[in-house]
């Protein structure tokens, strides 16, 4: 997943801000085309992935398909088709450290 420059998206009666892009090749016909599924997500206050606000499919054909050799090209192509600017890799925050377990109190009998 990638972080993107925030994009305002009207969703179910409210404006939501998409900040995360996910995409994957959903269908590839070797030598011909590739269909990429994409999802745009909000970002929670804690930095984790939020709600999906937009999704769809894009078909890569022709010269774009023949130039696709590395993943970064596909990411850039999808972002370009959606008029998005990738700002980096999405790295969710590390989960909080668990609270240390207190040592049991052992009472000695007299």
C-alpha positions in Angstrom: 0.0 0.0 0.0 1.1 3.6 -0.6 0.4 6.9 1.0 -1.0 9.6 -1.3 -1.5 13.3 -1.1 -4.9 13.6 0.5 -7.9 13.7 -1.9 -11.4 14.8 -0.8 -14.0 12.2 -1.9 -17.8 12.6 -1.5 -19.1 9.4 0.0 -22.6 8.7 1.3 -23.4 12.3 2.1 -20.1 13.4 3.5 -16.6 14.5 2.4 -13.9 12.0 3.4 -10.2 12.4 2.9 -8.5 9.5 1.1 -4.8 9.1 2.1 -4.0 5.5 1.3 -3.9 3.7 -2.0 -3.9 -0.1 -2.4 -3.8 -1.8 -5.8 -3.2 -5.3 -7.1 -3.3 -7.1 -10.5 -6.7 -8.8 -10.4 -6.4 -10.4 -13.9 -3.4 -10.6 -16.2 -3.6 -11.9 -19.8 0.1 -12.4 -20.5 1.3 -10.3 -23.4 -2.0 -8.5 -23.8 -3.3 -6.7 -20.7 -3.6 -6.5 -16.9 -6.6 -5.4 -14.9 -5.7 -3.7 -11.6 -8.2 -3.4 -8.7 -7.7 -0.3 -6.6 -9.0 0.9 -3.3 -8.6 4.3 -1.6 -8.8 4.5 2.2 -9.0 7.1 4.9 -6.4 7.1 7.6 -7.3 6.8 11.2 -6.0 9.3 13.8 -3.6 6.6 15.1 -2.1 6.2 11.6 -3.8 2.9 10.7 -5.8 2.2 7.6 -9.3 3.6 7.9 -12.5 3.1 5.8 -12.5 2.3 2.1 -14.0 5.4 0.3 -13.5 4.5 -3.4 -12.7 1.3 -5.4 -12.7 0.2 -9.0 -10.7 -1.5 -11.7 -8.3 -0.1 -14.4 -7.2 -2.0 -17.5 -3.6 -1.6 -18.6 -3.1 -2.3 -22.4 -0.8 -1.4 -25.3 2.4 0.5 -24.7 1.7 0.9 -20.9 1.4 -2.9 -20.6 4.6 -3.6 -22.6 6.5 -1.1 -20.4 5.4 -2.8 -17.1 8.4 -4.7 -15.8 8.6 -3.7 -12.1 5.9 -3.1 -9.4 6.8 0.6 -9.1 5.8 1.2 -12.7 2.3 -0.4 -12.0 1.9 1.8 -8.8 2.8 4.9 -10.8 0.5 4.0 -13.7 -2.5 3.4 -11.4 -1.8 6.6 -9.5 -1.5 8.5 -12.8 -4.8 7.1 -14.1 -6.5 8.2 -10.9 -4.8 11.6 -10.8 -3.1 10.8 -7.5 0.3 11.6 -6.2 2.1 8.9 -4.3 4.0 10.2 -1.3 5.6 7.0 0.0 5.0 3.5 1.3 2.1 3.0 3.8 3.6 1.6 7.0 1.1 1.2 9.8 2.2 2.2 13.3 3.7 -0.5 15.5 1.2 -1.9 18.0 1.7 -0.5 21.5 4.0 -2.5 23.8 2.0 -4.7 26.2 1.8 -3.6 29.8 4.3 -5.6 31.9 2.8 -8.3 34.0 3.3 -7.4 37.7 5.2 -9.9 39.7 2.9 -11.9 42.0 3.1 -11.0 45.7 3.9 -14.1 47.7 3.1 -13.9 51.4 5.0 -16.1 53.6 3.2 -17.7 56.5 4.7 -17.4 59.9 
